[in-house]
Amino acid sequence: MKYVAKHGMSDLGRMRIVIDKAYQAYASRLSDFDPQLAWKSDREAVVSFTVMKKKIEARFTVDEQNVEISGDVPFLFKPFQSRIEKVLGEEMEKWLAKERAGEL
């Protein structure tokens, strides 16, 4: 799966806040799926959760203009891959809009 969103932020540290806030908003709703957020570096985070004993990971990579969300979907969930991409993309756009509006 892959989704790219333009963030338009000069302070890339703000992207960490956006990703953290988005994760926090959904972690409690996904608590049955053992959600995890791990920052690998200042510009790369991995969000994971487990469904039906299958781990799904989404990697968030931030550069000067974009945030890319990528990951591999287990075979069992391939029929839902486009839906997963759509939901992740919509949520990222929503949280980026909140940041641009000064709501975070």
C-alpha positions as a Markdown table, in Angstrom:
| # | Residue | x | y | z |
|---|---|---|---|---|
| 1 | Met | 0.0 | 0.0 | 0.0 |
| 2 | Lys | 1.1 | 3.5 | -0.6 |
| 3 | Tyr | -0.2 | 7.0 | -0.1 |
| 4 | Val | 1.5 | 10.4 | -0.5 |
| 5 | Ala | 0.2 | 13.6 | 1.0 |
| 6 | Lys | 1.8 | 17.1 | 0.6 |
| 7 | His | 2.2 | 18.6 | 4.0 |
| 8 | Gly | 3.5 | 22.1 | 3.1 |
| 9 | Met | 5.3 | 22.6 | 6.5 |
| 10 | Ser | 8.6 | 24.3 | 6.8 |
| 11 | Asp | 9.0 | 22.9 | 10.4 |
| 12 | Leu | 9.2 | 19.1 | 9.9 |
| 13 | Gly | 8.9 | 18.7 | 13.7 |
| 14 | Arg | 5.3 | 19.6 | 13.3 |
| 15 | Met | 4.7 | 16.5 | 11.2 |
| 16 | Arg | 5.7 | 14.4 | 14.3 |
| 17 | Ile | 3.0 | 16.2 | 16.2 |
| 18 | Val | 0.5 | 15.5 | 13.5 |
| 19 | Ile | 1.3 | 11.8 | 13.4 |
| 20 | Asp | 1.3 | 11.5 | 17.2 |
| 21 | Lys | -2.0 | 13.3 | 17.5 |
| 22 | Ala | -3.6 | 11.2 | 14.8 |
| 23 | Tyr | -2.3 | 8.0 | 16.5 |
| 24 | Gln | -3.6 | 9.1 | 19.9 |
| 25 | Ala | -7.0 | 9.8 | 18.5 |
| 26 | Tyr | -7.4 | 6.3 | 17.2 |
| 27 | Ala | -5.4 | 4.2 | 19.7 |
| 28 | Ser | -8.2 | 3.9 | 22.2 |
| 29 | Arg | -10.7 | 2.9 | 19.5 |
| 30 | Leu | -8.3 | 0.3 | 18.2 |
| 31 | Ser | -7.2 | -1.0 | 21.6 |
| 32 | Asp | -8.5 | -4.5 | 20.8 |
| 33 | Phe | -5.9 | -4.6 | 18.0 |
| 34 | Asp | -2.8 | -3.8 | 20.1 |
| 35 | Pro | -1.9 | -0.5 | 18.3 |
| 36 | Gln | 1.7 | 0.6 | 18.5 |
| 37 | Leu | 3.5 | 3.7 | 17.3 |
| 38 | Ala | 7.3 | 3.6 | 17.1 |
| 39 | Trp | 9.5 | 6.5 | 15.9 |
| 40 | Lys | 12.5 | 5.1 | 14.0 |
| 41 | Ser | 14.0 | 8.5 | 13.4 |
| 42 | Asp | 12.9 | 12.2 | 13.3 |
| 43 | Arg | 11.4 | 11.5 | 9.9 |
| 44 | Glu | 10.2 | 7.9 | 10.1 |
| 45 | Ala | 7.5 | 6.3 | 12.2 |
| 46 | Val | 5.8 | 2.9 | 12.1 |
| 47 | Val | 2.2 | 2.3 | 13.2 |
| 48 | Ser | 1.1 | -1.3 | 13.6 |
| 49 | Phe | -1.8 | -3.3 | 14.8 |
| 50 | Thr | -2.8 | -6.9 | 14.9 |
| 51 | Val | -6.0 | -8.3 | 13.4 |
| 52 | Met | -6.8 | -12.0 | 13.4 |
| 53 | Lys | -3.2 | -12.7 | 14.6 |
| 54 | Lys | -1.8 | -10.9 | 11.5 |
| 55 | Lys | 0.3 | -7.7 | 12.0 |
| 56 | Ile | -0.4 | -4.8 | 9.7 |
| 57 | Glu | 2.2 | -2.0 | 9.6 |
| 58 | Ala | 2.1 | 1.4 | 8.0 |
| 59 | Arg | 5.4 | 3.3 | 7.7 |
| 60 | Phe | 5.2 | 7.1 | 7.7 |
| 61 | Thr | 8.2 | 8.8 | 6.0 |
| 62 | Val | 8.5 | 12.6 | 6.0 |
| 63 | Asp | 10.5 | 14.7 | 3.6 |
| 64 | Glu | 10.6 | 18.4 | 3.0 |
| 65 | Gln | 7.3 | 18.4 | 1.0 |
| 66 | Asn | 5.5 | 15.1 | 1.5 |
| 67 | Val | 4.5 | 12.5 | 4.0 |
| 68 | Glu | 4.5 | 9.0 | 2.5 |
| 69 | Ile | 2.5 | 6.2 | 4.0 |
| 70 | Ser | 3.5 | 2.7 | 2.9 |
| 71 | Gly | 3.3 | -0.8 | 4.0 |
| 72 | Asp | 2.7 | -4.4 | 3.1 |
| 73 | Val | -0.8 | -5.9 | 3.7 |
| 74 | Pro | -0.9 | -9.6 | 4.7 |
| 75 | Phe | -2.4 | -11.8 | 2.0 |
| 76 | Leu | -5.6 | -12.3 | 4.0 |
| 77 | Phe | -6.3 | -8.6 | 3.8 |
| 78 | Lys | -5.4 | -8.0 | 0.2 |
| 79 | Pro | -9.1 | -7.6 | -0.8 |
| 80 | Phe | -9.2 | -4.7 | 1.6 |
| 81 | Gln | -6.0 | -3.0 | 0.6 |
| 82 | Ser | -7.6 | -0.1 | -1.4 |
| 83 | Arg | -10.0 | 0.6 | 1.5 |
| 84 | Ile | -7.0 | 0.6 | 4.0 |
| 85 | Glu | -5.1 | 3.0 | 1.7 |
| 86 | Lys | -8.2 | 5.3 | 1.4 |
| 87 | Val | -8.8 | 5.4 | 5.1 |
| 88 | Leu | -5.2 | 6.1 | 5.9 |
| 89 | Gly | -5.1 | 8.8 | 3.2 |
| 90 | Glu | -8.3 | 10.5 | 4.4 |
| 91 | Glu | -7.2 | 10.5 | 8.0 |
| 92 | Met | -3.7 | 12.0 | 7.1 |
| 93 | Glu | -5.4 | 14.7 | 5.0 |
| 94 | Lys | -7.8 | 15.5 | 7.9 |
| 95 | Trp | -5.0 | 15.8 | 10.5 |
| 96 | Leu | -2.9 | 17.9 | 8.1 |
| 97 | Ala | -5.8 | 20.2 | 7.6 |
| 98 | Lys | -6.2 | 20.6 | 11.4 |
| 99 | Glu | -2.5 | 21.5 | 11.7 |
| 100 | Arg | -2.8 | 24.1 | 8.9 |
| 101 | Ala | -5.8 | 25.6 | 10.6 |
| 102 | Gly | -3.8 | 25.9 | 13.9 |
| 103 | Glu | -6.0 | 23.3 | 15.7 |
| 104 | Leu | -3.2 | 21.2 | 17.0 |
